[in-house]
């Protein structure tokens, strides 16, 4: 069913990202370090927010690919790098931008050849172009803009990053957010522990990780507002999305910390403590509220699709408000019977039997590309309680006719 496939996709994104992180780290830091890093990556509170609070499928899937890139760079594997970059481009544009910056710095610090970065990156862009080019083309026809996310009002505070009440709401201006932005107690301990180690014994790669963690933290706080006004606001809609890269970097730190413990028994003990602490931290978060229960049947999700409201609503609509119409097509003037013959995303066909002359409205958002009969038009708003604009409206005559 729709519910089961959606939930399984979210669950598999969590498992796949953890397994790939383990494989990517195992050659670098051994089994115990890889285990610690994979758990820190998989069981971060922000991962639970994406899955259990936001149900953010694209962002959850994007977590699969940074470990794949880490593995690809470690093994100098062009196929792994191509798949990793293409996966990021196809799942989440903000994640793709953030990790492009991270791995560009990673390449410079580790003196990786430019060819190893650029060739897979360009090939992945070409692979993802079937999605990227239509997206760029159609975005100008929609309300999409990072500015509409109230970016300058959505900065979490340092206190929220340390500890936030768990909730099932949304990000709001100010500090009355309905969702948590906490990094996690275990993650904070690893970050501070790693920082102390790096200060005492510095090397370029570890210094880069610590620097990136610091930059990510600073860019999530209100003091970064001038940078968002200058250019970052055109790329990052919500500053708290930087938790994506911060969670990844802290996983690398945790794996390194565990690996640098010389005694194997002590390393195992640290791995066990981190495992218990992470499960203790995560289990209270790992459940949904009311969103996925029986109060929302599949018809709710079929109707509330992304092309009728919100940032991807077409500019033919007067507002970005939701338009929850219960039928694919209905009479707005006159009476009769409407039968759906074809109801696909790229083709719709209806049989209308009208008792007299009238008008029907096809409750599909109009985008450039739809070919509509010459007598039909894009609807304007007529209802005060709901936005019925930007849909397709057609006159009908008494009797039977086909509209396609």
C-alpha positions as CSV (number, residue, x, y, z in Angstrom):
1,X,0.0,0.0,0.0
2,X,1.0,3.6,-0.2
3,X,1.5,3.8,3.5
4,X,3.7,0.7,3.7
5,X,5.8,1.6,0.7
6,X,6.4,5.1,2.1
7,X,7.3,3.9,5.5
8,X,9.6,1.2,4.1
9,X,11.4,3.7,2.0
10,X,12.0,5.9,5.0
11,X,13.2,2.8,7.0
12,X,15.5,1.6,4.3
13,X,17.0,5.1,3.9
14,X,18.0,4.8,7.6
15,X,19.4,1.3,7.3
16,X,21.2,1.9,4.0
17,X,22.9,5.1,5.2
18,X,24.1,3.4,8.4
19,X,25.5,0.3,6.5
20,X,27.2,2.5,3.9
21,X,28.7,4.7,6.6
22,X,30.1,1.5,8.3
23,X,31.6,0.2,5.0
24,X,33.1,3.6,4.2
25,X,34.7,4.0,7.6
26,X,35.8,0.3,8.2
27,X,39.0,0.6,6.0
28,X,39.9,3.9,7.6
29,X,39.3,3.2,11.3
30,X,38.6,-0.5,11.8
31,X,35.4,-2.2,12.8
32,X,34.8,-0.6,16.2
33,X,35.4,3.0,14.9
34,X,33.2,2.2,11.9
35,X,30.4,1.0,14.2
36,X,30.6,4.1,16.3
37,X,30.6,6.4,13.3
38,X,27.7,4.5,11.6
39,X,25.5,4.8,14.8
40,X,26.3,8.4,15.3
41,X,25.2,9.0,11.7
42,X,22.1,6.9,11.8
43,X,20.8,7.7,15.2
44,X,21.2,11.5,15.3
45,X,18.1,13.3,16.6
46,X,17.9,15.2,13.3
47,X,17.5,11.9,11.4
48,X,14.6,11.1,13.7
49,X,13.1,14.5,12.9
50,X,13.3,13.8,9.2
51,X,11.7,10.4,9.5
52,X,9.2,10.6,12.4
53,X,8.3,14.3,12.4
54,X,8.7,15.7,8.9
55,X,8.3,12.5,6.9
56,X,10.9,14.1,4.6
57,X,11.5,11.4,2.0
58,X,13.9,13.2,-0.2
59,X,16.1,14.5,2.6
60,X,16.0,11.1,4.3
61,X,17.2,9.4,1.1
62,X,19.9,12.0,0.6
63,X,21.7,10.7,3.7
64,X,22.5,7.5,1.8
65,X,24.9,9.2,-0.6
66,X,27.6,11.1,1.4
67,X,29.0,7.8,2.9
68,X,29.0,6.5,-0.7
69,X,31.1,9.5,-1.8
70,X,33.4,9.0,1.2
71,X,33.9,5.4,0.1
72,X,34.4,6.4,-3.5
73,X,37.1,8.9,-2.6
74,X,38.7,6.4,-0.3
75,X,38.8,3.7,-3.0
76,X,39.4,6.1,-5.9
77,X,36.3,4.6,-7.6
78,X,34.7,6.7,-10.3
79,X,31.5,4.5,-10.4
80,X,30.9,5.0,-6.7
81,X,31.5,8.7,-7.0
82,X,29.2,9.1,-9.9
83,X,26.4,7.2,-8.1
84,X,27.0,9.2,-5.0
85,X,26.8,12.6,-6.7
86,X,23.9,11.6,-8.9
87,X,22.0,10.4,-5.8
88,X,22.5,13.7,-4.1
89,X,21.4,15.7,-7.1
90,X,18.2,13.6,-7.5
91,X,17.2,13.5,-3.8
92,X,17.8,16.9,-2.3
93,X,19.3,20.1,-3.9
94,X,20.3,21.7,-0.6
95,X,22.1,18.5,0.5
96,X,23.9,18.4,-2.9
97,X,25.1,22.0,-2.4
98,X,26.2,21.5,1.2
99,X,28.1,18.2,0.4
100,X,29.6,19.7,-2.8
101,X,31.2,22.4,-0.6
102,X,32.3,19.8,2.0
103,X,33.9,17.3,-0.4
104,X,35.6,20.1,-2.4
105,X,37.4,21.1,0.8
106,X,38.0,17.4,1.5
107,X,39.6,17.0,-1.9
108,X,41.9,20.0,-1.3
109,X,43.0,18.9,2.2
110,X,43.7,15.3,1.1
111,X,45.4,16.5,-2.2
112,X,43.0,14.5,-4.3
113,X,43.3,15.0,-8.0
114,X,40.9,17.5,-9.6
115,X,40.0,14.9,-12.2
116,X,38.7,12.5,-9.5
117,X,36.4,15.3,-8.3
118,X,35.3,17.0,-11.5
119,X,34.8,14.0,-13.9
120,X,32.3,12.1,-11.7
121,X,30.6,15.3,-10.7
122,X,30.0,16.3,-14.3
123,X,28.9,12.8,-15.3
124,X,26.5,12.8,-12.4
125,X,25.1,16.1,-13.4
126,X,24.4,14.7,-16.9
127,X,22.7,11.7,-15.4
128,X,20.5,13.8,-13.2
129,X,19.7,16.3,-16.0
130,X,16.5,14.5,-16.8
131,X,15.3,15.8,-13.5
132,X,17.3,19.0,-13.0
133,X,16.6,20.6,-16.4
134,X,12.8,20.3,-16.1
135,X,13.0,21.5,-12.5
136,X,14.9,24.6,-13.5
137,X,12.6,25.2,-16.5
138,X,9.4,24.9,-14.5
139,X,10.5,26.6,-11.3
140,X,10.0,30.0,-13.0
141,X,6.3,29.1,-13.4
142,X,5.8,28.4,-9.7
143,X,5.9,30.3,-6.4
144,X,9.1,28.6,-5.4
145,X,11.7,30.9,-3.8
146,X,13.9,30.4,-0.7
147,X,12.7,33.9,0.4
148,X,9.2,32.6,0.9
149,X,10.5,30.3,3.6
150,X,11.1,33.3,5.9
151,X,14.8,32.3,6.1
152,X,15.9,35.3,8.2
153,X,13.3,34.3,10.9
154,X,14.2,30.6,11.0
155,X,17.5,30.5,12.8
156,X,17.7,28.2,15.8
157,X,19.4,29.5,18.9
158,X,22.5,27.8,20.4
159,X,20.2,26.7,23.3
160,X,17.9,25.0,20.8
161,X,20.9,23.1,19.3
162,X,21.9,22.0,22.7
163,X,18.4,21.0,23.9
164,X,15.0,21.4,22.3
165,X,11.7,19.9,23.4
166,X,10.6,17.1,21.1
167,X,7.5,18.0,19.1
168,X,5.6,17.1,15.9
169,X,5.0,20.6,14.6
170,X,6.9,22.8,12.1
171,X,9.6,25.3,12.1
172,X,8.3,28.7,13.2
173,X,9.8,32.2,13.4
174,X,11.3,32.8,16.8
175,X,11.9,30.1,19.3
176,X,8.4,28.6,19.6
177,X,9.2,25.9,17.0
178,X,7.1,22.8,17.0
179,X,10.0,20.5,16.1
180,X,13.4,19.9,17.8
181,X,16.7,21.1,16.4
182,X,19.0,19.5,19.0
183,X,22.2,18.0,17.9
184,X,22.2,15.3,20.5
185,X,23.9,14.9,23.9
186,X,26.2,12.1,22.6
187,X,27.0,14.2,19.5
188,X,28.0,17.2,21.6
189,X,30.2,15.1,23.8
190,X,32.0,13.6,20.7
191,X,32.4,17.1,19.2
192,X,34.0,18.6,22.4
193,X,36.1,15.5,23.0
194,X,37.4,15.5,19.4
195,X,38.0,19.3,19.6
196,X,40.2,18.8,22.6
197,X,42.2,16.0,20.9
198,X,42.7,18.1,17.8
199,X,44.0,21.1,19.7
200,X,46.6,18.9,21.4
201,X,47.6,17.0,18.3
202,X,46.7,18.7,15.1
203,X,46.7,17.4,11.5
204,X,45.1,18.8,8.4
205,X,42.2,16.4,7.9
206,X,41.1,16.5,11.5
207,X,41.5,20.2,11.6
208,X,39.3,20.5,8.5
209,X,36.6,18.4,10.2
210,X,36.7,20.6,13.3
211,X,36.7,23.7,11.2
212,X,33.7,22.5,9.1
213,X,31.8,21.7,12.3
214,X,32.4,25.2,13.6
215,X,31.4,26.8,10.3
216,X,28.2,24.7,10.2
217,X,27.3,25.7,13.7
218,X,28.0,29.4,13.1
219,X,25.9,29.4,9.9
220,X,22.9,28.0,11.8
221,X,22.9,30.9,14.3
222,X,21.4,34.4,13.8
223,X,24.8,36.0,13.6
224,X,25.1,34.6,10.1
225,X,22.2,36.7,8.9
226,X,24.4,39.1,6.8
227,X,25.8,36.1,4.9
228,X,22.3,34.9,4.1
229,X,21.3,38.3,2.9
230,X,24.4,38.4,0.7
231,X,24.1,35.0,-1.0
232,X,23.4,32.0,1.2
233,X,19.6,32.8,1.3
234,X,19.5,32.0,-2.4
235,X,20.7,28.4,-1.6
236,X,19.6,27.5,1.9
237,X,15.9,28.1,2.8
238,X,16.1,26.9,6.4
239,X,19.5,27.4,8.3
240,X,18.8,24.3,10.4
241,X,19.3,22.1,7.3
242,X,23.0,22.5,8.0
243,X,22.4,19.8,10.6
244,X,22.8,17.4,7.6
245,X,26.5,18.1,7.2
246,X,27.1,18.6,10.9
247,X,25.7,15.1,11.7
248,X,28.0,13.6,9.0
249,X,31.1,15.4,10.2
250,X,30.5,14.4,13.8
251,X,30.1,10.8,12.7
252,X,33.6,11.0,11.2
253,X,34.9,12.5,14.4
254,X,33.4,9.8,16.6
255,X,34.9,7.1,14.4
256,X,38.3,8.7,14.6
257,X,38.1,9.1,18.4
258,X,37.2,5.5,18.9
259,X,40.0,4.4,16.6
260,X,42.7,6.4,18.4
261,X,42.2,4.4,21.6
262,X,45.1,2.0,21.5
263,X,43.9,-0.7,23.8
264,X,41.3,-2.9,22.0
265,X,39.4,-3.8,25.1
266,X,39.0,-0.1,26.0
267,X,38.0,0.7,22.4
268,X,35.3,-2.0,22.7
269,X,34.1,-0.5,26.0
270,X,33.8,3.0,24.4
271,X,31.9,1.5,21.5
272,X,29.5,-0.2,23.9
273,X,29.0,2.9,25.9
274,X,28.3,5.0,22.8
275,X,25.9,2.4,21.5
276,X,23.9,2.3,24.8
277,X,23.9,6.1,25.1
278,X,22.7,6.6,21.5
279,X,19.8,4.1,21.8
280,X,18.9,5.7,25.2
281,X,18.9,9.1,23.5
282,X,17.0,7.9,20.3
283,X,14.3,5.4,21.4
284,X,12.0,8.1,23.0
285,X,12.1,10.0,19.6
286,X,11.6,7.0,17.3
287,X,7.8,7.0,17.0
288,X,5.2,9.1,15.1
289,X,2.5,11.2,16.5
290,X,-1.0,11.3,14.8
291,X,0.0,12.0,11.2
292,X,0.2,8.4,10.0
293,X,-2.7,7.0,11.9
294,X,-6.1,6.1,10.6
295,X,-7.4,9.7,10.7
296,X,-5.6,10.3,7.4
297,X,-6.6,7.7,4.8
298,X,-4.8,7.4,1.4
299,X,-7.3,9.7,-0.2
300,X,-5.9,12.5,1.9
301,X,-2.4,12.1,0.6
302,X,-3.7,11.6,-3.0
303,X,-5.5,14.9,-2.9
304,X,-2.9,17.0,-1.0
305,X,-0.2,16.8,-3.7
306,X,2.6,19.2,-4.1
307,X,1.5,20.7,-7.4
308,X,-1.7,22.4,-6.0
309,X,-0.4,24.4,-3.1
310,X,2.7,25.6,-1.3
311,X,6.0,26.6,-3.0
312,X,5.4,24.5,-6.1
313,X,1.9,25.9,-6.8
314,X,1.8,27.4,-10.3
315,X,1.6,31.2,-10.6
316,X,-1.7,30.8,-12.4
317,X,-3.1,30.4,-8.9
318,X,-3.9,33.6,-6.9
319,X,-2.5,32.1,-3.7
320,X,-0.3,29.3,-2.5
321,X,-3.2,28.0,-0.3
322,X,-4.2,24.4,-0.3
323,X,-7.1,23.4,-2.6
324,X,-8.6,20.2,-1.2
325,X,-11.2,19.4,-3.7
326,X,-12.7,15.9,-3.3
327,X,-13.3,15.2,-7.0
328,X,-11.2,15.2,-10.1
329,X,-13.9,17.1,-12.0
330,X,-17.2,18.6,-11.0
331,X,-20.0,20.9,-12.2
332,X,-19.7,24.5,-11.1
333,X,-22.8,25.5,-13.1
334,X,-25.5,23.2,-14.2
335,X,-25.9,19.5,-13.4
336,X,-25.0,16.2,-14.9
337,X,-22.7,13.2,-14.6
338,X,-18.9,13.1,-15.1
339,X,-17.0,9.8,-15.7
340,X,-13.2,9.7,-15.7
341,X,-12.0,7.7,-18.7
342,X,-8.3,8.5,-18.2
343,X,-6.9,10.1,-15.1
344,X,-3.1,10.1,-15.5
345,X,-0.5,12.7,-14.6
346,X,0.0,13.7,-18.3
347,X,-3.4,12.9,-19.8
348,X,-7.0,13.3,-18.6
349,X,-10.2,12.4,-20.4
350,X,-13.8,12.7,-19.2
351,X,-17.2,11.8,-20.4
352,X,-19.8,14.4,-19.5
353,X,-23.6,13.8,-19.6
354,X,-25.1,17.2,-18.9
355,X,-28.8,17.9,-18.2
356,X,-28.4,21.4,-19.6
357,X,-25.7,24.0,-20.6
358,X,-23.2,24.6,-17.8
359,X,-19.6,24.6,-16.8
360,X,-17.3,22.0,-15.3
361,X,-14.1,22.5,-13.4
362,X,-11.2,20.0,-13.7
363,X,-9.5,20.2,-10.4
364,X,-6.0,19.9,-11.8
365,X,-3.4,22.7,-11.4
366,X,-2.7,24.2,-14.8
367,X,0.9,24.4,-15.8
368,X,2.4,25.4,-19.2
369,X,2.5,22.2,-21.2
370,X,-1.1,21.1,-20.7
371,X,-3.0,21.2,-24.0
372,X,-6.6,22.2,-23.3
373,X,-9.6,22.5,-25.7
374,X,-9.9,26.0,-27.2
375,X,-13.2,26.6,-25.4
376,X,-11.6,25.9,-22.0
377,X,-9.7,28.4,-19.9
378,X,-7.7,28.7,-16.7
379,X,-10.0,29.4,-13.8
380,X,-10.0,32.6,-11.8
381,X,-10.9,32.7,-8.1
382,X,-14.6,32.7,-7.4
383,X,-14.9,31.2,-3.9
384,X,-14.2,33.3,-0.8
385,X,-13.4,30.3,1.5
386,X,-11.1,28.4,-0.8
387,X,-8.8,29.3,-3.7
388,X,-10.3,27.7,-6.9
389,X,-8.0,29.6,-9.3
390,X,-5.4,28.2,-11.6
391,X,-7.5,25.1,-12.4
392,X,-9.1,24.2,-15.8
393,X,-12.7,25.2,-16.5
394,X,-14.7,24.2,-19.6
395,X,-18.2,25.0,-20.9
396,X,-20.5,22.0,-21.6
397,X,-23.7,21.7,-23.6
398,X,-26.7,19.6,-22.9
399,X,-26.2,16.0,-23.8
400,X,-23.1,13.7,-23.9
401,X,-19.6,14.9,-24.8
402,X,-15.9,14.1,-24.3
403,X,-13.3,16.5,-23.0
404,X,-9.6,15.5,-23.2
